[in-house]
Amino acid sequence: MNLLLIEPDKILGAVYKKHLQRNGIVVQWARAGQEAIVLADTNKPDVVILELQLPGHGGVGFLYEFCSYVDWQHIPIVLHTLASIPSKEQLFGLNIVDCLYKPTTSLTRLVSVVKDLAPSVV
């Protein structure tokens, strides 16, 4: 499975990437939305994990841009964020399959959510 992790924090990003890789997941890590678009264009992800609080145009801006590409409209996106979780109405049409609040989500739970999205790939 090829996962695109979008996490602006250096320490958290390194921890998440290492833990996901230990569980057999190939991880591309971007710290900003535009960097994530470039990585996705280079190597199409199977799943995206997104922190909403990003530098630049932010996580919501990234979502709208990412979902505007026809080839990426079916890719599941998991919000893993410190921000308040948006309402279902705000997320409609943006391919959000799960919303995880960082302070209450263990690394084990994060891996489990990712693996549940593509059990035949992992």
trRosetta pair geometry for C-beta under 8 A, 3 or more apart (Angstrom, degrees):
i j d omega theta_ij theta_ji phi_ij phi_ji
1 24 7.7 75 29 121 96 84
1 25 5.3 -36 76 -129 106 80
1 26 6.6 -177 87 28 48 82
1 46 5.0 -102 -157 56 80 146
1 47 6.7 10 175 11 118 111
1 114 7.3 144 123 159 153 103
1 115 7.9 -159 2 -105 161 55
1 118 5.3 139 -108 84 125 136
1 121 4.3 98 -75 120 88 120
1 122 5.0 -22 -13 -74 125 77
2 26 4.9 -30 -106 79 60 115
2 28 7.2 23 -178 -7 90 105
2 43 6.3 -129 -171 150 144 104
2 44 7.2 88 92 95 142 52
2 45 5.2 -139 117 -129 92 52
2 46 5.1 117 54 -4 71 93
2 47 7.9 161 88 28 50 68
3 20 6.3 -95 62 171 151 146
3 25 5.2 15 -1 169 130 117
3 26 6.6 156 20 80 75 55
3 27 5.2 -24 72 -105 101 66
3 28 7.2 -173 91 27 50 69
3 45 5.9 55 -145 -154 20 113
3 46 6.7 -50 -74 55 55 86
3 47 5.0 -21 -115 71 84 94
3 48 7.4 156 -165 -95 66 26
3 49 6.5 23 177 -4 113 102
3 114 6.3 -7 -100 -151 142 134
4 27 8.0 138 -101 -158 18 58
4 28 5.2 -22 -110 69 66 104
4 30 6.8 3 -174 6 94 111
4 36 6.1 100 170 -155 124 95
4 39 6.1 144 -128 108 111 121
4 40 5.7 -4 -88 -80 159 91
4 45 3.8 -89 -16 -64 103 155
4 47 7.4 -168 29 95 70 47
4 48 4.7 -19 69 -111 104 77
4 49 7.3 -175 91 28 54 64
5 13 6.6 141 129 -145 123 83
5 16 5.9 163 -153 114 146 126
5 17 6.0 -147 46 -81 160 83
5 20 7.1 -174 -61 14 135 160
5 27 5.4 9 -6 -164 121 107
5 28 6.9 175 25 83 74 47
5 29 4.7 -20 72 -107 108 73
5 30 7.2 167 87 27 55 64
5 49 5.0 -6 -117 60 66 109
6 29 7.9 163 -85 -158 29 52
6 30 5.1 -17 -110 71 74 98
6 31 7.7 152 -159 -108 59 10
6 32 7.9 -74 -158 86 97 5
6 33 7.1 46 -157 -92 138 51
6 36 4.7 -3 -97 -87 117 144
6 48 6.8 13 -4 -175 110 98
6 49 6.8 -174 28 91 68 58
6 50 4.7 8 57 -116 119 65
6 51 6.1 -140 108 27 78 76
6 54 6.8 -26 157 -89 112 131
6 59 7.5 140 116 -114 132 91
6 62 6.9 153 179 160 166 165
7 12 5.6 -126 172 104 132 103
7 13 3.9 172 91 -88 118 88
7 16 6.1 124 -22 36 165 145
7 29 6.7 -43 40 -156 97 98
7 30 8.0 123 29 76 52 50
7 31 6.9 -42 88 -112 48 57
7 49 7.5 -3 -46 109 101 103
7 51 5.1 92 -112 -11 59 127
7 80 7.8 -33 -86 86 105 114
8 13 7.5 -159 70 -49 11 125
8 31 4.9 84 -124 -172 50 77
8 32 6.6 63 -101 -72 95 61
8 51 6.2 -114 7 80 85 140
8 53 7.0 -96 24 106 134 76
8 54 5.6 162 -49 -125 123 60
8 55 6.0 129 -125 -10 139 91
9 12 4.0 48 89 27 121 110
9 13 5.9 170 82 -18 59 89
9 51 7.7 117 5 -64 93 175
10 13 5.9 -60 -142 38 21 112
10 14 6.3 19 161 -18 61 109
10 31 7.5 -1 -76 -107 64 132
11 14 6.0 -57 -150 35 27 109
11 15 6.4 24 154 -16 64 108
12 15 5.7 -58 -148 38 32 111
12 16 6.1 29 158 -16 69 108
12 102 7.9 -13 -148 -149 144 137
13 16 6.0 -56 -143 39 27 107
13 17 6.0 27 159 -19 64 111
13 29 5.3 112 -179 -169 112 132
13 31 6.6 -53 -68 -92 163 85
14 17 5.9 -55 -142 38 27 111
14 18 6.2 26 159 -19 63 109
15 18 6.0 -59 -148 37 26 109
15 19 6.3 19 159 -14 63 111
15 107 7.5 -104 149 -94 100 129
16 19 6.0 -62 -147 40 28 107
16 20 6.1 24 159 -16 66 111
16 27 7.9 169 122 -149 83 154
16 29 7.9 137 83 -110 103 120
16 49 7.4 -146 169 104 141 151
16 80 8.0 126 -123 117 148 154
16 107 7.3 -161 -112 -122 59 96
16 110 7.0 -79 -137 136 98 160
17 20 6.0 -59 -145 39 26 108
17 21 6.2 24 158 -17 64 111
17 27 4.7 -180 -141 113 80 151
17 29 5.0 -43 -83 -61 132 137
18 21 5.9 -59 -147 38 27 110
18 22 6.4 32 154 -23 63 106
19 22 5.7 -50 -149 31 31 115
19 23 6.8 18 154 -8 61 109
19 107 4.6 -78 -179 -170 163 130
19 110 7.5 70 106 76 131 124
19 111 6.7 -113 141 -58 100 117
20 23 5.9 -70 -158 44 33 105
20 25 4.4 -65 167 68 91 126
20 27 5.0 97 92 -64 129 133
20 110 7.5 -76 -77 121 95 112
20 111 6.3 -178 -108 -98 62 89
20 114 6.9 25 -131 40 108 170
21 24 7.8 107 -174 -26 34 8
21 25 6.3 -100 -86 67 34 69
21 26 7.4 52 -112 -110 80 29
21 27 5.6 -90 -61 9 90 116
23 111 4.8 81 21 -147 176 134
23 115 7.3 -92 152 -58 127 121
23 122 7.7 -9 141 -164 90 127
24 122 5.7 110 101 -167 119 85
25 111 7.4 -157 -10 -134 136 86
25 114 6.3 7 -99 133 155 144
25 115 7.9 -113 -67 -72 118 79
25 122 6.6 -26 -80 -117 82 107
28 39 4.7 162 153 177 137 132
28 40 8.0 174 87 -67 147 52
28 43 6.1 154 -55 74 148 124
28 45 6.8 -120 37 -81 119 108
30 33 7.7 101 132 -94 131 11
30 35 4.0 169 -153 107 107 102
30 36 3.7 -171 72 -72 160 71
30 38 7.9 143 -109 52 133 87
30 39 5.3 -143 -58 6 119 141
31 35 6.2 25 46 53 63 154
31 55 7.6 17 137 24 87 114
32 35 4.7 89 60 11 82 108
32 36 7.0 -146 95 -10 41 90
32 54 5.7 126 -136 -179 53 109
32 55 5.2 -51 -109 62 108 95
32 56 5.4 78 -166 6 116 130
33 36 5.5 -58 -150 34 31 114
33 37 6.6 34 154 -22 66 100
33 54 5.2 106 -37 129 92 154
33 56 5.7 -130 33 82 107 128
33 57 5.8 -76 52 61 153 92
33 58 7.1 20 -35 73 139 16
33 59 7.1 -172 -76 -96 113 36
33 61 6.2 6 -139 92 175 97
33 62 3.5 -138 -128 -84 116 109
33 65 7.1 95 169 46 121 137
34 37 5.6 -46 -150 29 37 114
34 38 6.7 37 151 -17 64 102
34 56 6.4 -99 -9 163 105 173
34 57 7.9 94 -43 22 92 107
35 38 5.8 -55 -154 36 34 112
35 39 6.4 32 150 -17 66 107
36 39 5.6 -54 -145 39 33 111
36 40 6.1 33 156 -19 67 107
36 48 7.8 75 -175 -142 127 119
36 62 6.4 34 64 -150 137 130
36 66 7.6 -36 119 -82 116 121
37 40 5.8 -56 -146 38 28 110
37 41 6.3 30 154 -21 63 108
37 62 7.5 -145 -50 -142 96 86
37 65 6.4 -45 -89 126 131 127
37 66 6.9 -138 -96 -86 84 77
38 41 5.7 -57 -149 36 29 112
38 42 6.4 25 154 -17 64 109
39 42 5.7 -59 -148 38 31 110
39 43 6.5 -39 174 45 68 90
39 45 8.0 40 123 -43 97 109
40 43 7.4 -88 -134 70 22 52
40 44 6.3 46 -175 -118 67 45
40 45 5.7 -59 -118 0 86 100
40 48 7.7 -8 -93 -89 126 119
40 66 7.1 60 42 -130 174 100
40 72 6.5 34 164 -102 134 139
41 44 7.9 24 -120 -74 14 68
44 71 6.9 -88 -117 145 133 116
44 72 7.3 -150 -143 -91 97 86
44 75 7.7 -143 179 -80 90 136
45 48 5.6 103 98 -68 149 75
45 75 6.1 83 87 -156 87 140
46 75 7.0 -174 -178 -136 20 93
46 117 7.8 145 135 115 97 115
46 118 5.5 -2 153 -45 131 165
46 121 6.1 -169 -164 139 167 173
47 75 6.9 -180 -101 -177 25 87
47 76 5.4 -20 -121 73 79 94
47 77 7.7 157 -169 -93 61 31
47 78 6.8 17 177 -3 107 106
47 114 5.7 149 107 -143 162 85
47 117 5.3 100 -96 95 132 150
47 118 6.5 -134 -41 -6 117 122
48 66 7.3 21 -61 -175 174 158
48 75 6.0 69 -12 138 104 117
48 76 7.3 -170 30 99 74 48
48 77 4.5 -18 70 -113 108 77
48 78 7.0 -179 92 26 55 66
49 77 7.9 160 -89 -162 21 59
49 78 5.0 -21 -109 70 68 103
49 80 5.1 2 -175 8 100 127
49 110 7.4 45 -126 -166 146 109
49 114 7.2 -43 -61 -84 118 114
50 59 5.6 126 162 -148 112 113
50 62 6.9 -175 -143 96 131 135
50 63 7.2 107 157 -72 170 92
50 77 5.8 2 1 -173 125 105
50 78 7.0 159 21 80 74 49
50 79 5.6 -42 74 -109 92 55
50 80 6.8 138 64 28 36 74
50 81 7.3 -8 112 -60 68 105
51 54 6.4 130 92 -62 89 82
51 59 6.3 -129 109 -81 46 134
51 79 8.0 101 -107 -163 22 66
51 80 6.3 -50 -75 84 66 73
51 81 5.2 134 -144 -103 55 75
51 82 7.3 17 -152 9 103 82
51 83 7.9 120 -179 0 69 103
51 102 7.9 22 -113 -58 99 130
52 58 7.0 15 170 176 67 92
52 59 3.4 -134 -143 55 45 155
52 60 6.6 34 -154 -40 98 74
52 79 6.3 16 -45 -149 101 111
52 81 4.4 24 9 -123 96 148
52 83 4.3 -74 70 32 127 143
52 86 7.8 150 -106 -25 154 107
53 58 7.2 -39 -134 -141 31 88
53 59 6.5 -19 -20 -15 21 120
53 81 6.6 129 -1 -154 87 101
53 82 6.2 -35 8 56 136 99
53 83 5.2 158 -43 -48 97 111
54 57 7.7 -1 92 73 111 50
54 58 5.2 143 57 -139 85 33
54 59 4.9 128 0 -54 108 71
54 62 6.3 43 37 -22 158 133
55 58 8.0 -132 109 -76 6 50
56 61 7.5 -121 119 75 87 143
57 61 3.3 -102 142 104 106 163
57 62 6.9 145 91 -45 99 66
57 65 7.8 77 97 -20 145 132
58 61 4.9 98 62 12 75 105
58 62 7.0 -129 108 -7 41 90
59 62 5.3 -50 -147 34 35 115
59 63 6.4 41 153 -24 66 100
59 79 7.8 88 166 -127 143 98
59 81 7.2 -41 -44 -102 177 133
59 83 7.5 -155 36 15 143 151
60 63 5.5 -46 -151 29 35 116
60 64 6.7 32 154 -15 64 101
60 86 7.8 107 -94 -61 112 149
61 64 6.0 -55 -151 37 32 107
61 65 6.4 26 155 -13 66 109
62 65 5.9 -63 -148 42 30 107
62 66 5.8 29 158 -21 69 112
63 66 5.8 -56 -139 38 25 110
63 67 6.1 12 165 -7 63 114
63 77 7.0 133 -120 145 94 171
63 94 4.8 15 172 -160 121 126
63 96 7.8 -9 -137 -57 133 101
64 67 6.2 -63 -141 45 24 103
64 68 6.4 35 155 -36 61 106
64 94 7.4 -54 -75 -112 52 109
65 68 5.7 -53 -154 19 31 117
65 69 7.9 28 154 -19 59 95
66 69 6.6 -60 -174 22 36 105
66 72 5.7 -100 174 124 76 144
66 75 7.9 -87 162 66 113 124
66 77 7.5 105 107 -80 147 140
67 72 6.9 -121 -102 103 32 100
67 73 5.8 75 -156 -113 68 72
67 93 7.0 113 164 140 151 77
67 94 5.4 -109 -46 -135 157 57
67 95 6.0 179 -102 5 112 112
69 72 4.4 47 83 23 108 109
69 73 7.0 -159 88 -41 54 77
70 73 5.8 -34 -151 -8 34 119
72 75 5.0 -40 -166 10 69 124
73 95 6.7 -176 -174 -57 48 133
74 95 7.3 160 -153 -118 12 131
75 95 6.4 59 76 162 55 154
76 95 6.1 -150 -120 168 34 98
76 97 4.3 -9 -158 -10 110 140
76 117 5.1 -145 70 -154 154 133
77 94 6.9 -63 50 139 141 84
77 95 5.0 89 8 106 103 94
77 96 5.3 -54 81 -97 99 52
77 97 6.6 141 56 8 45 83
78 96 7.6 108 -106 -154 24 67
78 97 6.2 -46 -78 63 70 89
78 98 4.7 -4 -126 64 89 98
78 99 7.7 -176 -167 -81 60 28
78 100 6.5 18 170 3 103 111
78 113 5.9 111 -126 134 150 130
78 114 7.0 -95 -2 -80 155 73
78 117 7.6 -114 -48 -51 117 146
79 85 6.8 133 103 -126 143 85
79 86 7.9 -175 -86 22 171 95
79 96 6.0 2 -21 -142 105 116
79 98 7.2 -150 35 101 69 54
79 99 4.5 0 61 -121 116 71
79 100 6.6 176 94 30 63 63
80 100 4.7 -4 -109 69 70 111
80 102 6.1 86 167 -78 75 82
80 105 6.6 -116 -142 78 94 159
80 110 6.5 45 -116 -121 142 113
81 85 7.2 145 65 -86 118 67
81 99 7.6 -41 29 -161 107 83
81 100 7.5 128 19 78 61 61
81 101 7.0 -46 73 -117 63 47
81 102 6.3 -114 105 -26 14 101
82 101 7.6 78 -115 -162 31 69
82 102 5.1 -35 -70 28 70 130
82 103 7.2 77 -118 -27 79 93
85 99 4.5 93 -140 159 123 142
85 101 6.6 -80 -45 -70 113 95
86 90 3.9 -102 170 84 121 137
86 91 5.5 140 95 -48 117 93
86 99 7.7 -150 42 -111 69 146
87 90 4.9 99 56 4 75 101
87 91 7.2 -156 96 0 41 91
88 91 5.7 -67 -146 45 34 106
88 92 6.6 62 152 -56 66 85
89 92 5.8 -24 -154 -14 33 117
91 94 5.2 -104 -167 44 59 118
91 96 4.4 -60 -169 33 125 140
91 99 7.8 -103 -81 -60 158 124
96 99 6.6 25 171 -61 123 90
97 117 6.6 104 99 -109 157 115
98 113 5.5 -132 81 -161 167 129
100 104 8.0 -146 -176 77 74 80
100 105 4.3 54 175 -81 114 156
100 109 7.2 158 -136 123 135 116
100 110 6.7 144 136 -96 171 79
100 113 6.7 -116 -54 -26 136 168
101 104 5.0 31 85 35 103 103
101 105 6.2 155 71 -22 47 104
102 105 5.9 -72 -128 38 24 106
105 109 5.1 -126 -163 83 75 130
105 110 5.8 87 152 -58 114 89
106 109 4.6 102 54 4 79 100
106 110 7.1 -137 98 -5 45 85
107 110 5.5 -51 -149 34 36 115
107 111 6.5 35 154 -16 66 104
108 111 5.9 -55 -151 37 30 109
108 112 6.3 33 151 -22 64 109
109 112 5.5 -55 -147 36 32 116
109 113 6.4 35 155 -22 66 102
110 113 6.0 -52 -151 32 29 110
110 114 6.6 26 153 -15 62 107
111 114 5.8 -58 -151 38 33 111
111 115 6.1 27 156 -16 68 110
112 115 5.9 -57 -142 40 28 107
112 116 6.2 32 157 -23 64 108
113 116 5.8 -56 -149 34 27 113
113 117 7.0 32 152 -27 60 102
114 117 5.9 -55 -162 23 33 114
114 118 7.7 -32 163 31 63 91
114 122 7.7 108 123 -70 89 143
115 118 7.3 -94 -155 61 32 62
115 119 6.2 59 162 -97 75 66
115 122 4.9 -72 -128 34 85 166
116 119 6.5 2 -131 -57 29 97
118 121 4.0 -10 148 25 117 120
118 122 6.2 118 97 -20 87 90
119 122 6.4 -60 -141 38 32 101
